[in-house]
Amino acid sequence: MELIGKPQDIAIALGMEASDPKTRVFVVTVQNLAPLISRMSYEKSDKDIKLYFTLKSVSRNEGLELLQAERSPETLLLERVLAKTERSQDKKLYMSALTIQDFEQTGANSRMLPNAIQRIRALSEPGFSYGVTFEEAGAKKGLLWTQNPNLIEEYKQTHRGIQKGNWILWNV
């Protein structure tokens, strides 16, 4: 069992409980994490169940501490994006610039960026937009998530971005 966060602060306990002799209930208890969680959901496949915990607004350092135990390419990419993030207060925009080496060193790829941006949104204050410029197959591109109609128009016109919902993809 891996502990997430500081071992003295958070513990995970697994157990089986029988509600009646014919039924078994599997219980996962995550101790001392409830104050940080705003929402929970799950995803079930034929073999696995993934539990998703959405954190309440926490500081960047608290969020990074919680991620340090997970070393998947997606999490390594998220850490890289967070480390390179700059904040533009006037546009309420967070931007990061990744290189091809960032993808090589994390084992990640550009298809993982939307998920990284969504995770950053969950850790950050509401009302901000989030973007990443990156290199892929010799081309420089950008990906932006925003609900700001002015920013959408700016990126569509200035960068000739392609919009799908709140997402804009463009060539730099």
N, C-alpha and C positions, 0 to 999 in steps of 0.2 A: 504494500500500500504506500502510495506517495502522499506526502502532505503538501498542501499548497499554502504558501504564506509562511509565516514564522511558526515553527512547530509548537511553541508554547501558546500561540494564539488560536490556532485552528486545528481541529482533529476530525478525521473521517472514521466513522464506525459503521461496519456492515454487520447485519444480523438477519436471522430468519425468525419470523413470528407466525404462529399458527392461530388464525382467528377461529377456525373450527377444524376438526380432524381431517376433513377432505380438502381444505384450502390452505395454501401457504402464501404468506405475504412477505415479500422481500423488502427490507427497510434499509435505507441509506440515511445516516444521520451525519450532518456536517455541523459540528459544534462551533459556536462563536462566529459564524459567518452571517447569520440572519440579519444583523443590523446593517450589513453592507449590500444586501440583495433587495432589488425593487421588483423583480419578476423572475419566474421560473417557467421553463418549458422542457419538453423532451422530444426525442426523435427515436423511433423504433424501426429496426430493420429485422431481417430474418434471424440474425444472430446477436446483434448488439442493441444496446439502448444508450443514447447519449443524453445527458442531462445538461441543460443550458441555464446558467444563472446570469441574469442581467444585474450588473452592479449599479447601485445608486451613484450619484455624482461623487466621485472621489478625486483626490489630487492625483496628478500624473505620477508622483513617486509611489503612492499607495497602490495605484493600478499596476505599475511595473513590478512591485514586490509580489503581487499576486500572480503575475505571469512568469516569474523566474523559475518556477518548478517545471513548467511545461517547455519542452525543447523541440517541438515540431517545426517544420519549415514555415508553416503559417505563423506561428508565434515568433519565430526568429525574424520573419519579415515584418511583423507588427512592431517588434522592438526597434528594428532598423528605421521604419517609417516614423515612429515616435521620436527616436533620437535625432532625426533630421528635420523635424517639424518646426516651422517658424509661424508665428501668429501675426496676422495683419488686423489690428484692432479696428481700423477705419472701415474695412470691408467685412468684418466678422468672419475671417477666413483663416483656416489652418492649411499650410502648404508644405509638402516635402518634395525633395528631389532625389531620386534613386538612380544609381548607375547599374550597368550590366553586372559589375562586380558585386553589388548588393544582392542581386538574385543568385549569382554563383555561390557566394559565401553562405547564404541562408538555405540553399537548396530549394528555393521558392521560384515561382514564375508570376508573370503579370496577371494571370487569371485569378490569383489569390488576392489581388489588391482590393476588389470591392468588399470582400469579407474583412480585410484589415481596416478599411475605412469605416465599415459598420461597427466594428469593435471599438474603434477610436470614438465614434459618435456616442456609444454607450458609456464611455468613460469621461466624456466631456460635457461642457455646459450646452444647453439647448440653444438653438438659434444661429449656430455657426455653420459654415460650409467647410468642406474638407476636400483637398485635392492633392494629387501626387503626379509629378512629372517623372518619366522613366524611359529607359532605353530598351528597345525590343527589336531583335533582328536588324540591327543597324539603323533603326528609325527612332527618333525621339517623339514620345507621345505624352499625353496628359489625360488624367481621369479626375473628374470633379463630381462630388455629390453636393447639391444645394437645393434649398427651397426658396432662395432669393430670386425673384423674377428678373431683377436688374442684372444680377450676375449671370443668369442663364442667357440673357440676350447678349451681354458683353462677350461671353465665351463663344456663343454661336456666331456672332458677327466678326469679332476680332480674330478668333482662332479657327473659324469655320468648323466649330464643333458639331458633332452629331448628338442629338438629345434623345434619351429614352427614359421617360419618367423624370426623376430628379437627378439622373446621371448624364454627364456630358463627356464624350471622348473626343480628343482632338490630336492632330499632328502638330508638333512644336516646330 
